[in-house]
Amino acid sequence: MYELRSPFEGMVVRVDVDEGQMVAEEDEIALLDTEAGRAVVRTDVPGIVRELYAEAGRFVARGSVVALIDEA
């Protein structure tokens, strides 16, 4: 199980996937509003999103788990 961690700190603007959804490498998972502007969190691996920890309006710290992805 791959832990997708946020490379940024900020407020989640939107989440672009659902649990159970297939994703490809470099797919956009979430959009964050950071001090430097908007930033996209992308997955590094293809697979199925098993759990989402990010939700719109929630703050995420740098390095926190955004999603668990079951690698394909």
The 8 nearest C-alpha neighbors of each residue, nearest first, counted from 0:
[[1, 69, 68, 70, 67, 2, 49, 46],
 [0, 2, 68, 67, 3, 69, 70, 44],
 [3, 1, 67, 4, 64, 66, 68, 0],
 [2, 4, 66, 65, 64, 67, 1, 42],
 [5, 3, 64, 62, 63, 65, 2, 6],
 [4, 6, 62, 7, 61, 63, 65, 64],
 [5, 7, 61, 62, 4, 8, 40, 63],
 [8, 6, 61, 5, 9, 60, 33, 62],
 [9, 7, 61, 60, 59, 33, 6, 5],
 [10, 8, 33, 32, 58, 59, 31, 11],
 [9, 11, 58, 32, 31, 57, 56, 12],
 [10, 12, 31, 55, 56, 57, 13, 30],
 [13, 11, 55, 31, 30, 10, 56, 32],
 [14, 12, 55, 30, 11, 29, 15, 54],
 [13, 15, 29, 16, 28, 54, 55, 30],
 [14, 16, 28, 29, 13, 27, 17, 30],
 [17, 15, 28, 14, 20, 18, 29, 48],
 [18, 16, 20, 19, 48, 15, 51, 14],
 [17, 19, 48, 49, 20, 50, 51, 16],
 [20, 18, 48, 49, 47, 17, 21, 50],
 [19, 21, 48, 47, 18, 17, 22, 16],
 [22, 20, 47, 46, 48, 19, 23, 45],
 [23, 21, 45, 46, 47, 26, 20, 24],
 [24, 22, 45, 26, 25, 46, 44, 21],
 [23, 25, 44, 45, 43, 26, 42, 22],
 [26, 24, 42, 41, 43, 23, 27, 44],
 [27, 25, 41, 23, 24, 42, 22, 28],
 [28, 26, 41, 29, 40, 25, 39, 15],
 [27, 29, 15, 41, 40, 16, 14, 26],
 [30, 28, 14, 40, 15, 13, 27, 39],
 [29, 31, 39, 13, 12, 38, 11, 40],
 [32, 30, 11, 38, 12, 10, 37, 9],
 [31, 33, 37, 10, 9, 36, 12, 11],
 [34, 32, 9, 36, 35, 37, 31, 8],
 [33, 35, 36, 32, 9, 8, 37, 7],
 [34, 36, 33, 37, 32, 38, 9, 7],
 [37, 35, 33, 34, 32, 38, 31, 9],
 [36, 38, 32, 31, 33, 30, 39, 35],
 [39, 37, 31, 30, 32, 36, 40, 33],
 [38, 40, 30, 29, 41, 31, 27, 37],
 [39, 41, 29, 28, 27, 30, 5, 38],
 [42, 40, 27, 25, 28, 26, 39, 43],
 [41, 43, 25, 44, 26, 24, 3, 28],
 [42, 44, 24, 25, 41, 45, 3, 26],
 [43, 45, 24, 42, 46, 70, 23, 25],
 [46, 44, 23, 24, 22, 70, 71, 43],
 [45, 47, 70, 71, 69, 22, 21, 68],
 [46, 48, 21, 69, 68, 20, 19, 49],
 [47, 49, 68, 18, 19, 20, 50, 67],
 [50, 48, 18, 67, 68, 19, 47, 69],
 [51, 49, 67, 66, 18, 48, 52, 68],
 [52, 50, 66, 53, 65, 18, 67, 49],
 [51, 53, 65, 66, 50, 54, 64, 67],
 [54, 52, 65, 51, 57, 11, 55, 14],
 [53, 55, 57, 14, 11, 56, 52, 13],
 [54, 56, 11, 13, 12, 57, 14, 53],
 [55, 57, 11, 10, 12, 54, 58, 13],
 [56, 58, 11, 55, 10, 54, 59, 53],
 [59, 57, 10, 9, 11, 56, 60, 8],
 [60, 58, 9, 8, 10, 63, 57, 61],
 [59, 61, 8, 63, 62, 9, 58, 7],
 [60, 62, 8, 7, 5, 6, 63, 59],
 [63, 61, 5, 4, 6, 60, 64, 7],
 [62, 64, 4, 60, 61, 5, 65, 59],
 [65, 63, 4, 3, 66, 2, 5, 62],
 [64, 66, 52, 53, 4, 3, 51, 5],
 [67, 65, 51, 3, 50, 52, 64, 2],
 [66, 68, 2, 50, 49, 1, 48, 3],
 [67, 69, 48, 1, 47, 49, 0, 70],
 [70, 68, 0, 47, 46, 1, 49, 48],
 [69, 71, 46, 68, 45, 0, 44, 47],
 [70, 46, 45, 69, 47, 44, 68, 21]]
